[in-house]
Amino acid sequence: MSIHHPRTWEGRAFLATSLDGYVARRNHDLAWLTDPPPSAGHVEPQPSDAVPSYDEHLAGVDHVLMGRGTYEVVRRFDEWPYPDHQVLVLSHTLNHGDDRITVVRSTSEAVRTLTDRDSQAVYVDGAGVVSDWLARGLIDDLVLTRAPVVLGDGIALFGPVRDDLRFVHLGTSWNEHGYLTTHYRVVHPEPRTRRRPKPTQTPTPTPTPSDG
Ligand SMILES: NC(=O)c1ccc[n+]([C@@H]2O[C@H](COP(=O)([O-])OP(=O)(O)OC[C@H]3O[C@@H](n4cnc5c(N)ncnc54)[C@H](OP(=O)(O)O)[C@@H]3O)[C@@H](O)[C@H]2O)c1
């Protein structure tokens, strides 16, 4: 899919990682994020109007799109976290009987579904899906929280990229647990234009002594 595919909707990601870039432990444990140790000397919290809260982020989207890996975690939550949103789950394998979600089998099916449904803004979630959709130019806005912990191993948000991904820093806030939340706008690279080959210059015939 072209990264410059025209879209009617905006893609937005809102995630948290450890300092070494993991969204979860390999066993999907998130306690390092949800149950931080008691604060010990972190600087005073600093809110920022430039950084949306999770509730503001959620209120600003009409769809949630997540990978099957994230769905397997959230479907076990005591309460379904998206009662007011239409939820798409990307998966090649999921055979489900869950009427809270629509399964989409490919990125192009997801993009088509969002466009057909006249979506305005989509919360894109899941490490694999977010990094893939960023690389495809399908995410415009990223709110990334970094927790002050190094896990050493886990599910990484980012892996290798073909081209650098660049972001504009819009603002950073932090809370009493030392979690830094940064709001970025994604820089979409200009489409690569194919250079038109220069017209080959017809060499001016060099006069030879016999010409003249
Ligand atoms: N810290 C945070 O803020 C945060 C946020 C979100 C999630 N998480 C955690 O991240 C973990 C899940 O992340 P993850 O990277 O393992 O999984 P994920 O990105 O949620 O899901 C990956 C799966 O999505 C499906 N998929 C991805 N691209 C696809 C495509 N183009 N077409 C069809 N299917 C596609 C595949 O499912 P199939 O194998 O079925 O084909 C793939 O295995 C969970 O532990 C979750 O709790 C943390």
Ligand as a Chemical Component Dictionary entry (heavy atoms), coordinates in Angstrom:
data_LIG
# 
_chem_comp.id                   LIG 
_chem_comp.type                 NON-POLYMER 
_chem_comp.pdbx_formal_charge   0 
_chem_comp.three_letter_code    LIG 
# 
loop_
_chem_comp_atom.comp_id 
_chem_comp_atom.atom_id 
_chem_comp_atom.alt_atom_id 
_chem_comp_atom.type_symbol 
_chem_comp_atom.charge 
_chem_comp_atom.model_Cartn_x 
_chem_comp_atom.model_Cartn_y 
_chem_comp_atom.model_Cartn_z 
_chem_comp_atom.pdbx_ordinal 
LIG N1  N1  N 0  2.093  -0.512  26.715 1  
LIG C1  C1  C 0  1.094  -0.173  25.920 2  
LIG O1  O1  O 0  0.725  1.008   25.823 3  
LIG C2  C2  C 0  0.432  -1.213  25.084 4  
LIG C3  C3  C 0  -0.485 -0.835  24.107 5  
LIG C4  C4  C 0  -1.050 -1.818  23.313 6  
LIG C5  C5  C 0  -0.702 -3.127  23.490 7  
LIG N2  N2  N 1  0.173  -3.457  24.463 8  
LIG C6  C6  C 0  0.587  -4.850  24.628 9  
LIG O2  O2  O 0  1.209  -5.267  23.427 10 
LIG C7  C7  C 0  1.023  -6.669  23.286 11 
LIG C8  C8  C 0  0.476  -6.936  21.901 12 
LIG O3  O3  O 0  1.323  -6.361  20.938 13 
LIG P1  P1  P 0  1.836  -7.230  19.721 14 
LIG O4  O4  O 0  2.820  -6.431  18.924 15 
LIG O5  O5  O -1 2.265  -8.562  20.257 16 
LIG O6  O6  O 0  0.514  -7.531  18.924 17 
LIG P2  P2  P 0  -0.484 -6.624  18.073 18 
LIG O7  O7  O 0  0.231  -5.610  17.244 19 
LIG O8  O8  O 0  -1.581 -6.168  18.947 20 
LIG O9  O9  O 0  -1.092 -7.777  17.134 21 
LIG C9  C9  C 0  -0.282 -8.461  16.214 22 
LIG C10 C10 C 0  -1.186 -9.379  15.436 23 
LIG O10 O10 O 0  -2.092 -8.602  14.662 24 
LIG C11 C11 C 0  -2.356 -9.266  13.444 25 
LIG N3  N3  N 0  -1.917 -8.419  12.333 26 
LIG C12 C12 C 0  -0.975 -7.457  12.353 27 
LIG N4  N4  N 0  -0.860 -6.896  11.126 28 
LIG C13 C13 C 0  -1.742 -7.547  10.325 29 
LIG C14 C14 C 0  -2.103 -7.415  8.964  30 
LIG N5  N5  N 0  -1.529 -6.490  8.147  31 
LIG N6  N6  N 0  -3.042 -8.224  8.468  32 
LIG C15 C15 C 0  -3.677 -9.139  9.262  33 
LIG N7  N7  N 0  -3.369 -9.310  10.589 34 
LIG C16 C16 C 0  -2.422 -8.513  11.095 35 
LIG C17 C17 C 0  -1.604 -10.569 13.483 36 
LIG O11 O11 O 0  -2.513 -11.487 14.062 37 
LIG P3  P3  P 0  -2.640 -13.027 13.529 38 
LIG O12 O12 O 0  -1.433 -13.716 14.088 39 
LIG O13 O13 O 0  -3.922 -13.514 14.096 40 
LIG O14 O14 O 0  -2.635 -12.959 12.044 41 
LIG C18 C18 C 0  -0.464 -10.266 14.454 42 
LIG O15 O15 O 0  0.050  -11.422 15.069 43 
LIG C19 C19 C 0  0.049  -7.088  24.373 44 
LIG O16 O16 O 0  0.790  -7.630  25.445 45 
LIG C20 C20 C 0  -0.574 -5.784  24.809 46 
LIG O17 O17 O 0  -1.016 -5.782  26.144 47 
LIG C21 C21 C 0  0.763  -2.537  25.261 48 
# 
loop_
_chem_comp_bond.comp_id 
_chem_comp_bond.atom_id_1 
_chem_comp_bond.atom_id_2 
_chem_comp_bond.value_order 
_chem_comp_bond.pdbx_ordinal 
LIG N1  C1  SING 1  
LIG C1  O1  DOUB 2  
LIG C1  C2  SING 3  
LIG C2  C3  SING 4  
LIG C2  C21 DOUB 5  
LIG C3  C4  DOUB 6  
LIG C4  C5  SING 7  
LIG C5  N2  DOUB 8  
LIG N2  C6  SING 9  
LIG N2  C21 SING 10 
LIG C6  O2  SING 11 
LIG C6  C20 SING 12 
LIG O2  C7  SING 13 
LIG C7  C8  SING 14 
LIG C7  C19 SING 15 
LIG C8  O3  SING 16 
LIG O3  P1  SING 17 
LIG P1  O4  DOUB 18 
LIG P1  O5  SING 19 
LIG P1  O6  SING 20 
LIG O6  P2  SING 21 
LIG P2  O7  DOUB 22 
LIG P2  O8  SING 23 
LIG P2  O9  SING 24 
LIG O9  C9  SING 25 
LIG C9  C10 SING 26 
LIG C10 O10 SING 27 
LIG C10 C18 SING 28 
LIG O10 C11 SING 29 
LIG C11 N3  SING 30 
LIG C11 C17 SING 31 
LIG N3  C12 SING 32 
LIG N3  C16 SING 33 
LIG C12 N4  DOUB 34 
LIG N4  C13 SING 35 
LIG C13 C14 SING 36 
LIG C13 C16 DOUB 37 
LIG C14 N5  SING 38 
LIG C14 N6  DOUB 39 
LIG N6  C15 SING 40 
LIG C15 N7  DOUB 41 
LIG N7  C16 SING 42 
LIG C17 O11 SING 43 
LIG C17 C18 SING 44 
LIG O11 P3  SING 45 
LIG P3  O12 DOUB 46 
LIG P3  O13 SING 47 
LIG P3  O14 SING 48 
LIG C18 O15 SING 49 
LIG C19 O16 SING 50 
LIG C19 C20 SING 51 
LIG C20 O17 SING 52 
# 
